[in-house]
Amino acid sequence: MTSEGKPRALDVAELTAPGDVPSVDVVDMAHRRRRHQDRLAGTVRGLPPEETATADGTDAIAALVLGTAINVQIGDEQPPLMLQALQHGRTWSEIATAAGLTVEQARAAYMTWADTLGDSDRAQALGLAG
């Protein structure tokens, strides 16, 4: 996709490592990843001719890079969502289940994140951790 006729940074980035992914929304990353996966599967639909070229190893690497970047971004978003769940009275068991973790893993991720907060926010986050 383009923005005002100009390609977006994600559309032109050469993706060989997670650090190559520009700061964009997870949805945009997922769309580009799907394009690479479709090319690899030979199921390209509705793409311009320049995007329908034969797939190669760069598509596989780009799809892997984008998958990793998506996982990192989602992982970064989990502890603040855990905080919000705790603020709304949810239990560690519920939070762990929702995150696909054990209670111990969820708590450890949350506590590690809480330790990075400023004093006041850390105190509030740790107070909710129970």
N, C-alpha and C positions, 0 to 999 in steps of 0.2 A: 504494500500500500504506500501511497505517497501523501505528503502533506503539502497542500498548495503547489502541487506539481513538482515538488522536490522529494527525493527519496529520504526516508527516515534513517536515522543512524543505525537502527537494528537491521534494516533492509540491505544496507551496504557493508556492514561489518563482516570482516573475515573472522570466522569463529573457529579457533583452534584450541582455546583454553577458556575456562569460565570467566577469567578476567577480561576477555575480549568482548563480553556482552555489555552493551551500553545500559545505563540505568533506565529500564522501561518496566511497564506493567507486566505481571505474570501472564496475563491473557495474550499480550502481544508476543511474548516469548513462545507461548504454547502454539500460537498460529504459525509462527515461522518454523517451529519444530515439526508441526504437522506437514508443512510444505516439503521439508526435507524427507520426512518419512514416506509421504506419498510418492515422491520421486524415486525413492529406493524401492518401493513396492510396485512402481510402474502404474500407479493409479492417479496420476495427475489429472485434476479436473478443473476447468474454468480458469486456468492460469495463462498469462500471456506467453507467447512462443519462446521468449528468452528464458522463461522459467521451466520450460518443459524439456530442456535438454536432457540427455541421458544422465542418469545418476552416476555418481562415482564416490570414492572414499571420502571426499569432502562433505558430502551429504550425511554420511554416517557419523563423522566426527562432529559436524555442526549439531546434529540431533542429540548426540551424547552431551556436548557442551551445554546446549540449551536445557536439557533435562537436569543436569547438575545445577545450573544457575537457578532454575525454577525451584528445585529442592532447597537450595540455600536460602532463597528469598522467603519461601514458605516457612522454613525453619526459623528464620529471624522474626517472623511475625507471630510464632506460637507463644512465646512467653508473655508478650503484652495481652494476648487473647486469654491466656491462663489467668492473668491478673484480673481481667474483666469478669471472667467466669467466677473467680473467688469473690469479687466484689458483689456479685449477684447471688451469692450463697450456694454455688455449686461445690460439690465434693471433689477431692482428689481422685477418687475412683471414677467419677463421671468425666473429669478432665482427662485422665489417663486414657480411658476408653476412647474418647473423642479424638485424641491425638495419636492413637495407635501405639501407645506406650504402656509400660507398667507404671504403677503408682510411683515407684522409686525413680524410674527414669524421668517421669514428668516433673517430679519434685526437684530432682537434681538439675534438670535443664532450667527450671524456674529460678532456683536458688543461684545458679551461676549467672543468669541474666540479672537478677536482683542485685547481685554484688557489683554490677557495672553502673548502677544508678547513683544519682546524687544522694546525699545523706537523708533528706526528708523523704524522697521517693523510695529509697531503699528501706527505710524504717517502716513505711506504710506497706510496702510489698512483703517484707519479712513478717510483719504483724499479721497479714492475711494468710501467710503460709501455714500457720498453725503448728 
